[in-house]
Amino acid sequence: MSIICSVCGKTIDGEGVAFCPYCGAKLTVDAAPVARNEEAEKWIRKALAAPNYPERKKILLKGRETCPGSREIEWELLFVGEPDKKNRWTMDFSIIKSWVLEIYWKPGDLPEEKKDRMRAQLFDAPELKTCLNMFENPEEKQKEYLLRLSREYVELFLDGSNQVKGNIFGLQIERNKEKKVAVPVAEMISRIRTDEKLLPEQREQLWKALYQGYAAWANGRTEWLDERLMNNE
């Protein structure tokens, strides 16, 4: 038997594991047990080891052919997006699904139509609903989806940003990175809380997921984020 991390959504083997080896989040005692699909897990491990997201998607699609109906593979496919075919000549992060949260960090850089499409990926995409309904508790799985998106966004797009963390001679400054990343996360949470295109319960679910995603990335050190949020009220 295995358990699923409620923060990053990864499947973890073994009993008595206290922390997720992928994101470092503390595992709760009521983490849901799941029956193993060894063939699907093989494809997922291969995909996660791929050097880039397009290659990851190719592997997962091959895994889907080999293991039709595998909810584990469908789950992993949720975190790989589609490149924007209309945006061929500029850098495009659409292949990384967590980039949809960019609408709350740099909303002015995106046209309204694109923001609406990205927002739909959070709650209303057909493939998301189909996948969630493959699990016993779709509502809890929705929360896991938002948590993992948030955790990955913080790690890839905020922790990896020179604009956020600053740099000297092209090298990122790692000191006090939790404090620096707390700035954009607090701004994003403020925008989520006032996003009238989401239902009230969706706004609450999303901002809490982003808070928890930051907390998992920061190993529980949320004091700087808490301070920023208090100042924004």
C-alpha positions as CSV (number, residue, x, y, z in Angstrom):
1,M,0.0,0.0,0.0
2,S,1.0,3.6,-0.6
3,I,-0.1,7.0,0.6
4,I,-0.7,10.3,-1.2
5,C,0.8,13.5,-0.1
6,S,-2.0,16.1,0.4
7,V,0.3,18.9,-0.6
8,C,2.1,17.8,-3.8
9,G,-0.2,14.9,-4.7
10,K,2.7,12.4,-5.2
11,T,2.3,8.8,-4.3
12,I,4.7,7.6,-1.6
13,D,5.7,4.0,-0.9
14,G,6.4,2.6,2.6
15,E,4.9,2.7,6.1
16,G,5.9,5.0,8.9
17,V,7.0,7.8,6.6
18,A,6.5,11.1,8.4
19,F,7.4,13.6,5.7
20,C,6.9,13.7,1.9
21,P,10.2,13.0,0.1
22,Y,9.1,15.1,-2.8
23,C,8.0,18.4,-1.1
24,G,8.9,18.0,2.5
25,A,5.3,18.4,3.8
26,K,4.3,16.5,7.0
27,L,2.2,13.5,6.2
28,T,-1.1,13.2,8.1
29,V,-2.1,10.0,9.7
30,D,-5.3,9.9,7.7
31,A,-3.5,10.1,4.4
32,A,-5.6,8.0,2.0
33,P,-4.3,4.5,1.2
34,V,-4.4,3.6,-2.5
35,A,-4.0,0.3,-4.3
36,R,-0.8,0.2,-6.3
37,N,-0.7,0.0,-10.1
38,E,2.9,-0.9,-10.7
39,E,2.8,-0.5,-14.5
40,A,1.3,3.0,-14.2
41,E,3.8,3.9,-11.5
42,K,6.7,2.8,-13.9
43,W,5.4,5.2,-16.5
44,I,5.0,8.0,-14.0
45,R,8.5,7.6,-12.6
46,K,9.9,7.6,-16.2
47,A,7.9,10.8,-17.0
48,L,9.0,12.6,-13.8
49,A,12.6,11.9,-14.7
50,A,12.2,13.4,-18.1
51,P,14.4,16.5,-18.8
52,N,11.5,18.7,-19.8
53,Y,7.7,19.0,-19.8
54,P,7.1,18.2,-23.5
55,E,9.0,14.9,-23.1
56,R,7.2,14.3,-19.8
57,K,3.9,14.6,-21.6
58,K,4.9,12.2,-24.4
59,I,5.8,9.6,-21.8
60,L,2.6,10.0,-19.9
61,L,0.5,9.7,-23.1
62,K,2.3,6.5,-23.9
63,G,1.6,5.3,-20.4
64,R,-2.1,6.1,-20.9
65,E,-2.1,3.9,-24.0
66,T,-0.5,1.0,-22.0
67,C,-2.6,1.6,-18.9
68,P,-6.0,2.8,-20.1
69,G,-8.2,4.1,-17.3
70,S,-5.3,4.7,-14.9
71,R,-6.3,7.5,-12.6
72,E,-2.7,7.9,-11.5
73,I,-1.5,8.7,-15.1
74,E,-4.5,11.0,-15.7
75,W,-3.6,12.8,-12.5
76,E,0.0,13.4,-13.6
77,L,-1.3,14.7,-17.0
78,L,-3.2,17.4,-15.2
79,F,0.1,19.1,-14.3
80,V,1.3,19.3,-17.9
81,G,-0.2,22.0,-20.0
82,E,-0.5,22.8,-23.7
83,P,1.8,25.2,-25.5
84,D,0.1,28.3,-26.8
85,K,0.1,27.9,-30.5
86,K,-0.7,31.6,-31.0
87,N,2.4,32.6,-29.1
88,R,5.2,31.0,-31.2
89,W,7.7,33.8,-31.1
90,T,7.9,34.6,-27.4
91,M,8.8,32.5,-24.3
92,D,5.8,30.4,-23.4
93,F,5.4,28.6,-20.1
94,S,1.9,27.2,-20.9
95,I,3.3,23.6,-21.0
96,I,3.8,23.9,-17.3
97,K,0.3,23.8,-15.8
98,S,1.2,25.7,-12.6
99,W,1.9,28.8,-14.8
100,V,-1.9,29.4,-14.8
101,L,-1.3,31.1,-11.4
102,E,0.6,33.8,-13.2
103,I,-2.7,35.6,-13.6
104,Y,-2.4,36.6,-10.0
105,W,1.2,37.6,-10.0
106,K,1.4,39.6,-13.3
107,P,-2.2,40.1,-14.4
108,G,-1.3,43.2,-16.5
109,D,1.0,41.1,-18.8
110,L,-1.9,39.0,-20.0
111,P,-5.0,39.7,-22.2
112,E,-8.3,39.1,-20.6
113,E,-9.2,36.2,-22.9
114,K,-6.1,34.4,-22.0
115,K,-6.6,35.0,-18.3
116,D,-10.1,33.5,-18.5
117,R,-8.7,30.4,-20.2
118,M,-6.0,30.1,-17.5
119,R,-8.5,30.6,-14.7
120,A,-10.7,27.8,-16.1
121,Q,-7.8,25.4,-15.6
122,L,-8.1,25.9,-11.9
123,F,-11.7,24.6,-11.5
124,D,-13.6,24.1,-14.7
125,A,-11.5,22.4,-17.3
126,P,-13.2,19.2,-18.6
127,E,-10.1,17.1,-18.2
128,L,-9.8,18.2,-14.6
129,K,-13.4,17.3,-13.8
130,T,-13.1,13.9,-15.5
131,C,-9.9,13.1,-13.6
132,L,-11.3,14.2,-10.2
133,N,-14.4,12.0,-10.7
134,M,-12.1,9.0,-11.0
135,F,-11.3,9.3,-7.3
136,E,-13.5,8.5,-4.3
137,N,-13.5,12.0,-3.0
138,P,-13.3,14.6,-5.9
139,E,-13.6,17.5,-3.5
140,E,-10.5,16.5,-1.6
141,K,-8.7,15.7,-4.8
142,Q,-9.5,19.2,-6.1
143,K,-7.8,20.7,-3.0
144,E,-4.8,18.5,-3.6
145,Y,-4.7,19.7,-7.2
146,L,-4.6,23.4,-6.2
147,L,-2.0,22.6,-3.5
148,R,0.3,21.0,-5.9
149,L,-0.1,23.7,-8.5
150,S,0.7,26.3,-5.8
151,R,3.7,24.5,-4.5
152,E,5.1,24.0,-8.0
153,Y,4.4,27.7,-9.0
154,V,6.2,29.0,-5.9
155,E,9.2,26.7,-6.6
156,L,9.5,27.2,-10.4
157,F,8.3,30.7,-11.0
158,L,9.0,32.6,-7.8
159,D,11.9,30.8,-6.2
160,G,13.4,30.6,-9.7
161,S,12.9,34.3,-10.5
162,N,15.8,36.9,-10.4
163,Q,13.1,39.6,-10.3
164,V,11.8,38.2,-7.0
165,K,15.1,37.2,-5.3
166,G,17.5,39.6,-6.9
167,N,21.0,38.7,-8.3
168,I,24.6,39.8,-8.3
169,F,26.6,39.3,-11.5
170,G,23.8,37.0,-12.8
171,L,23.8,34.8,-9.7
172,Q,20.6,34.6,-7.6
173,I,20.8,35.8,-4.0
174,E,19.7,32.9,-1.8
175,R,19.8,34.7,1.5
176,N,16.4,35.4,3.0
177,K,14.7,33.9,0.0
178,E,11.6,33.0,2.1
179,K,11.1,36.6,3.0
180,K,11.6,37.8,-0.6
181,V,9.2,35.2,-2.1
182,A,6.6,36.1,0.5
183,V,6.2,39.5,-1.2
184,P,4.7,38.2,-4.5
185,V,2.8,35.4,-2.7
186,A,1.0,38.0,-0.5
187,E,0.2,40.1,-3.5
188,M,-1.2,37.0,-5.3
189,I,-3.3,36.0,-2.3
190,S,-4.8,39.6,-2.2
191,R,-5.7,39.4,-5.8
192,I,-7.3,35.9,-5.4
193,R,-9.4,37.2,-2.6
194,T,-10.9,39.9,-4.8
195,D,-11.2,37.9,-8.0
196,E,-14.9,38.3,-8.8
197,K,-14.7,35.8,-11.6
198,L,-14.3,33.0,-9.1
199,L,-17.0,31.9,-6.7
200,P,-16.5,32.8,-3.1
201,E,-15.7,29.3,-2.1
202,Q,-13.3,29.0,-5.0
203,R,-11.5,32.1,-3.9
204,E,-11.1,30.8,-0.4
205,Q,-9.9,27.4,-1.5
206,L,-7.4,28.9,-3.9
207,W,-5.8,31.4,-1.6
208,K,-5.5,28.8,1.2
209,A,-3.9,26.4,-1.3
210,L,-1.3,29.1,-2.3
211,Y,-0.6,29.8,1.4
212,Q,-0.1,26.1,2.1
213,G,2.0,25.7,-1.0
214,Y,4.3,28.5,0.1
215,A,4.4,27.0,3.6
216,A,5.5,23.6,2.2
217,W,8.2,25.2,0.1
218,A,9.4,27.3,3.0
219,N,9.5,24.3,5.4
220,G,6.8,25.9,7.5
221,R,8.5,29.3,7.9
222,T,5.4,31.5,7.2
223,E,6.2,34.5,9.5
224,W,7.2,36.8,6.6
225,L,4.1,35.8,4.6
226,D,1.9,36.3,7.7
227,E,3.3,39.7,8.2
228,R,2.8,40.8,4.6
229,L,-0.8,39.5,4.7
230,M,-1.5,41.4,7.9
231,N,-0.1,44.6,6.4
232,N,-2.3,44.1,3.3
233,E,-5.5,43.9,5.3
